[in-house]
C-alpha cells in the first residue's frame, strides 16, 4: 500500500535541491509551497514575471496593496532588498539565463525532458500560454513537481508527450508523490523513493522505462 | 512651453478612432487604466485591436470593452481568467479574433517597437506548435524563432506620479507593461493619480522619461478593478 509524499512534503523535498542564494521562479500550485520550506541557513530570492524580484509572503489584511501581486494574480509582499521592473526586463531575467531555478507543475513530462503544461490540445479549448514557454527556454534548471499519475490513474511521466509541448528537452528533475526522478541522456533515472514506496511501484506507474539509482 | 496635460478624460482619448490598435497597460487588475478604458466605452469606438497580457476581469475595464463588442481582435498571452467569461464566450462564438503570444515575446515585441527594431530572434516557442510557420535560424548551435515588433496607434497607461513633461513613476507591480507600451505607441495617453511640478520627481528615479508620453490627465482617485469586481459592478 502506497504512503508517499504529501504536496507539502514534495515541495519540501524539492527545496532541498535549491542552492543558497538562488534566484527562483515558482509556478502556480504545489511549486508555490516551496517558499514555506526553505532549508535552514539558505536564502532564496523569488522572481515573479509581472515585475518583482524579492517577492515576500502573502500580506495580512492590513498590509494588502492592490498594486502588489504575483504572476498568479495573488496579492503578495515585497521582501527587504526587493526591486520592481517592467515586463521586458522581467523576461530578460528569464530568457537571458539569469534565473537559476524554475519549478513548474505539469500535465506530462517525457523521458527526454520534453514538457507539456500549457494546453491539452483539445479542440475548441481557448489557448493560453502566459510565460511558460519563456521560462522553460530561459531558466538554467527546470524542475517539475507533480503527482506521479493523473486523477484517472494515467502516467504523467511518459516516453513522448501526447499533448502540445511547452518546450523540448528542458526538464532536469521531477518531484512526485512517489519519488524524485532525474532526466538523463539515457532516460528517467530514480534518485530517491518516498517513504513506503518500492521501485517496482514507481516503475509500474511510470509510462517509460526508469533506471535504478546511480551507483 | 511643454505641457502635456489635458483637462478631461474624454478629451484625452477623443482621437482614438474606429479600427485603431490600442495597447492597454496592466497585468490582471493592477495597473489597469480603468477610467481611460471606461471613457473609450462611452465614446463607442469600435473595431479595435487591443494589446494587453489578458482579456480583463469581471464586467468592468477591458472585459467590459470586449463585452461591449468594441474589440475585433485581442493580442495577448493569457486570455483565460477565473474572473471573467466575457472573452471566452465571444471567442467560442467566433465573434472575436485572438493572436496568442507568449508573455516574454509579447513584452519584447512591444519593447522592440519602441526601440526601432523591426524583428528579433528568441528561443521561446522553439519545438512547439506556436513556432509553426515562423522563420527560424541557428546562432551558435541553438535554434531561434524570428518575431516582429508590435506597434500601436495608442497606449493607455496608468501612473502614480507625473509632471507636465510626461515623466512617470508607477506603483509597485502596477508598472508591468506600461513603460514599454509608452515607448511603442504613436500616441501615449496617461492617467496619473498625482501631477507634480517639474523637478519634484528626482531625475534619478524617473521610470518613463517624458519623451515617451503625449498626454496626461489627472485621475486623483482611480478606482481599482478588483474593488469594482468585489462590489459586483458592471460597466456601463
Interface residues (C-beta under 8 A of the other chain):
Chain A: X48 X49 X50 X51 X52 X65 X66 X67 X68 X69 X70 X73 X78 X84 X85 X86 X87 X88 X90 X91 X94 X95 X124 X126 X127 X128 X129 X130 X131 X132 X133 X134 X137 X138 X164 X165 X166 X167 X168 X169
Chain B: X27 X28 X29 X30 X31 X53 X77 X78 X79 X80 X87 X88 X91 X92 X98 X100 X102 X103 X104 X105 X106 X107 X108 X110 X111 X122 X123 X124 X125 X126 X127 X128 X129 X130 X170 X171 X172 X173 X174 X175 X176 X177 X178 X179 X180 X207 X224 X226 X227
